[in-house]
Amino acid sequence: MKTVDIFDLSKYRGALMGAAMLIIILFHMPLSRSSAFFGLARCGNVGVDMFLFLSGIGLWYAWTKNPSFKNFYWRRYIRIYPAWLIIAAIFYINNYLTAKGGGYSPNLFHLVANILVNWSFWRIDDLSFWFIPSIMMMYTFAPLYMRLIQKHPVWRWMPLLFILWYAMVRYYTPLWNAVGHVEIFWSRIAVFLLGINCGAWVKEKRSFESSGWIIIVLTFVMSLWLCVFIEASRRSAFPPLVERYAYIPLSVSGMFLFCALFKVLPQWCLRIFTFIGGISLELYLIHVQFVLKYIKVYHWSYWVTTLAVLLISIPLAWLLSKLVDCIVRRLPKQI
């Protein structure tokens, strides 16, 4: 077997994001615990870790090409903010009106704050669109981290500090009571920083000897088995700490295996994954709150529900992306 080419994570970045989005959609579909597929479907949570790792790689490329704070923030936020503002305005204004000032937006301040920065996620752990405030917060501090590791490479060990921090949040009661409501955010910082760390290797087009595939396969099988076992047996609201940590090796090894698959897939199939990756943000914003919410009441089978959500969400996401493109083209390329 050929060497493990780390650059494939960049070469197939769009297709990998498409695969991650499909995995997340499978995770969101309602499924009975009695189903043999339940444990595997619940592992779709790992799609978020794939996104964050790939985002970290992309940020390293962007930062080393043009290490400007102003340019960095403009280009990152302009990718997310227009689509977010449209969807957030529709969702939270409707909630504010129909709940008569209650729900996520008990007053006008909360309504405006939710539309601007998804304030309810940080306030009461509103998970409706939790990925958006989380990734925007990570984008905010990413340039500081990248500048730090450029000057002092020893700080590349910082992901380990956030692994320890998350363990402290989960097990130290005062911390849990204070910030545990956003544990879904704390648990993902490490994989995001690891993606930034890996960005240098990807950009340098490093590769490992072919025996590296043995490690990748073993890592994938072991971490997948652990996650499936935990998901099939757990009853708590939050995944246990050990599963959150297992997402990291599962996501990274899984992406290398996806890259190997993409090399042998027909081009038309690869283009489908890449297309879905190109509208992944819009798909994320639309598929749960605007499609699945109204389809799941029919109690169709898991796969019929999934197919219906995809058939409806993908065209809507594409239209939203085109609307955002029209808006962005009228904005300055850089402030």
N, C-alpha and C positions, 0 to 999 in steps of 0.2 A: 504494500500500500504506500502511496505517496506521502510526503512529509505533511505535517500539520501547518498550513499557511495561515498565520494570524491575520494577514491582510484580507482574508475572505470575509472577516467580520465587517469590513468596510465595503468590499466589493458587492456583497449581497445585503447590505444594510437595509435597503428598502424592502426586499423580500422577507428579511428576518422580522422587520416591524410588522409586515402583513401577517406572518405566521403568529407573532405574539398577539396581534389583535384578534385573530381567529380563536386562539387559545383562551383569551379573556372572555370573548363572547360565549364560548362553550361553558366557561366557569359560571357565567351569570344566568344561564338557563336553568329554570326550576327542574329538579330531578329528585325522585324519591330516594331516600337512604337505602331502601331495599334493592335498588338497582345495582347490578354487578359493575356498572360503569361509574358509580357514584364517587368512589375514592379517586379515580383517575380524573374525572371531570373537575372535582374540587381542587385538584392540583393546578388548574388553569390560572390560579392566583399568580403563578410564576411568570406569566406573561408580562406583568408589571415590572418584575425584576429584569426581564429581557429588555424592555423599553428603556429602563433607567441606565443599564449597562451600555447599551448602544448610544444613548444620549450623551453619556460621559465621553465615549470615544469621539463622537461628533464635536463636542465642545473643545476637546483638546486640539483637533484639527483647526477649528475656527480661531481659537485663541492664539495658537502658535503662528498662524498665518497673519493675523492682525491683532496684536495684544493691546487693544484699546477698550477701556471700560465702556465708553459711550457707544462705540460700534457694537460691542458684544451685547449689551443690554437691549439696544434697539433691534438688532436682528433676532434675538431670542424672543423678546416679547411680541414683536410684530407677527411672529409665526403663530403664537397662541392667542393673543389678546382679542383680535377682531372676532374670531369664531366664538371665543368664550363670552364676549360681551353680548353677542346676538343670542346665544343659547341661554345664558344666565338671565338676561332680561326677560325672555319669554317664560322661563321656568319660575323665577322668583316673583315676578310681578303677578303672574297667574296665581301662585300660591298665596301671595299677600292679599289679593282680592277675594279669592274663594274661601280663604281661612279667616276673613274679616280681621286682618291684622295679626293673626296668630301664626302658628306653624313655625317655619324657619325665620320669618320676618315679622316679629311682633310689633315693630314700629318702623317708621320711614328710615331711621338711621340704619337699622339692620338690613332693610331692603336694599339701600344704596350700597352698604358695605358688602353685602352678599354678591351683588352684581359686579362690584369692582374687584374684590379679592376673595370671594367665597368665605366671608367672615364666619358663617355658621360652622364651617369645618373646624376652625380653631377654637370656636366658642363652645359648641355642643357636639362635636364630632359628627357633623352632618356628612354622611358618606355619599351623597347624591353625585357629586363630581369631585371626590377627594383628591384625585390625581392632579388636578389643575393647580390648586393652591400649593400642593406638595412640590411639584416640579418647578413652579415659579419661585418658591422659596429656595430650592436647590440651585436654580439658575442665579439667584441673587448672590449667593456666597461662592459659587463655582470659580469666578475669576480670582477671588482672593486665595482660594486653595491652589489654583494653577500657578499663580505668581509665587506662592509660598514654596511649592515643590520645585519650581524652576531654580529658585535661589538656594533652597535647603532641601535637597532630595530626601533626607531622612524623614521628612514629614509625609512621605508616601505611605508610612505606616499608620497614618491617621484612621483609615477604615477600621483598624483593630480597636481604636479608641471608641468608635461609634458602636462597634459590636459590644464592647463592655458597657457603654452607656445604655444601650437598649436592655441589656441584662439587668442593669441597675434599676431602670424604670420598671421592669416587669416584677422584680423581686423585692425592691425597697419600697415599703408601703407609702411613706410620705411623698416620694417621687411619683409613684403610681397615682396617688390621689391628686397630685398637682398637674401632671402632664400625660398621664396614662391614657387619657381619652383620645390622644392622637398617636397611639402606638403604631398604627399602620404607617405613619410618616417616619417615626424614629427607626423602624425596622428596615427601611429601604435606603437610608443614607449611605450605608457601607457599600452596597453594590453599585450605587451611583459613583462614589469616589473610586472604587475599583475600576470602573469603566474609564474614568479619566486617567488613572494610572496606566491602564492598558493601552490608552490612545497612542502613547509614544511608541510602543512595540508595533502597533498596527501601522502607524505612519512610516516606521522604518522597514516595514514589510518583513518582519522577522518570521522565522519558521522553526518548527521542532522536528526532530527525526521521526521517522514513521512509527517507531514504538510508542510515541506519544498518544497514538490512537487507542492503545490498550488502556492508558490512564483515563482518557476521555470516556471510553465506553464503560469502564468500571465505575467511574464517578457518576455517570448518568444513571446506570442501573441501580447502584446503591442508594443514591439520593432520591430517585423516583420511587423505589420500593419503600423507603422510609416515609416519604410524604404520603403515598397511597395508604400505607398501613395506618398512619396517624389520622388521616382524614376519614378513613372508614370506621375508625373506632372512637374518635373524640366526640365529646358532647358539649364542650365549653364554647362560648361565643367567639373567643379569640383563638387562633392557631397557637399551639404552645411554642415557646421560644426555640426549641430545637428544630421545629419545622421551618420557622422563619429563617433560621440560619441555613437549613438544608436547601432553601430556595436558591441560595447563591451558587453552590456548585451545580445544582440542577439546571439553572438558567444558562450558565456559561458552557457547560458540557453539551447541553441541548442545542445551543446555537451552532457549535462546531459540527454537530451531527446534521443539523438543518443545512448548513453550508455544503456538506458532502452530498446531501440529497439534491440540493439545487443544481449541483454540477451534472447530474444525470437526468434531471427532469426535462421534458420537452420545453422549448422556449415559450410556448404559449402558456404553459402552466406557471412558469417562472414569472411571466408578465402579469398574471393574475395576482400572485402574491405581492409583487412590486406595486401594482395598482392599489391594492388594499392598504399596503403600507403607506402609500402617498396620501390616503385620506383617513389614516388611522385616528388622528386627533378628532376629526369630525364624526367618525364612527363611534368613538368613545362617548362623545357628548350626546349623541342621538339615540343609540340603540337601546339603552335601558329605560330612560325616563320618557322617551317619546314614542317608542315602538313596543318593546317588551311589556311595559306597564299595561298596555291595552290589549296585548295578545294573550298573555298568560291566563286571563280570566276564562278563556275557552278550554283550558286544561287539555290541550293537545299533547301528543307524545313529545318526548324530549327532542327527537330529531326533526319532527315536523315543525315544532316551535322554533328551533334553531334555523331551519331553512326559511321559514316565514320572516323571521327577524332579519336575516341576511338580505332577502329579496327586497324588503322594504327599506332597510337602513342604508344599504350601499348607494342606491340612487339619491336618497335624501342627503347623505354625507357628501356625495359628489356635487350636488347642487349647492350645498353650503360652502364647499371649497371653492367653487366657481364664483359665488357671491363675494367671498372673502378676497379672492384674487382681484376682483374688480375694485374693491375698496382699497386694497393695498397698493395697486398700481397708481392710484390717485394720491398716495402719500409720498413724501420725500423718501428716497432710498436710505437716507441717514439723517438724523437730526444734527 
